[in-house]
Amino acid sequence: MADWTNAIMFGVALIAFTLGLSSIIMGFISAKAGAEGMQEKVEYGFFGVTGLVIFFLMSYALA
């Protein structure tokens, strides 16, 4: 049963890494200007960092 737990944790880590990295990239690509553009960049950055933190936590749990 431990293999299933590790497989699920690996899947969550992989999804979190993908979503985190893509959110950070989308924050840099954003073409909006002004306050709305800055808000969008902050939101994407927040979700990106959160995704990477979850990835590192899952990686640590698997180690």
N, C-alpha and C positions, 0 to 999 in steps of 0.2 A: 504494500500500500504506500510505502514511502516513495516509490517511483512515480506514482500518480501525483502526489503532493509536489514533488520536484518538477514534474512536467508542467503542472498548472502554474507554479511559481515562475518557471522559465517563460511560459506564455505571457503571463502578466508583465514580466520584466521586458520582454520583447515589444509588446504593445505600448507600454509606457515610454520606452526609449524612442520608438518610431513617432508617437504622437508628440513627445517632448521636443525632439529634434525638428520635426516638421513645423511645429508652432513657432519655434525660434526663427526658423528660416522665413516663415510667412510674415513674422514681425518685421524683418529686414526688407522684405519685398513690398510691403504696404506702400501704396502711392498716395494715400490721403494726406492732406496738409492741415495744419492748424490744430486746434484742441481735439477734434474728432480723430485725427490721425495719431496724435500722441496717445490718446486713450486706447486706440486699437493696438498700438505697439506695446503698451504696458500690459494690456490683457493677454496678448499673444506671448509676451515674455513671461508673465506669471504662469500661464499654463505650460509653457516650455520648461521652465525651471521646476515646476511641480512634477512634471512627467519624468524629468531626469533624476529628481530626488527619489521618486518611487522606484525607478530603475536601479539606482544604487542601493536602495534598501533591499530590494528583492535579490540583487546580486550578492549582497552581504549575507542574506538569509540562506542562500544556496551554498555559500562557501563553507 
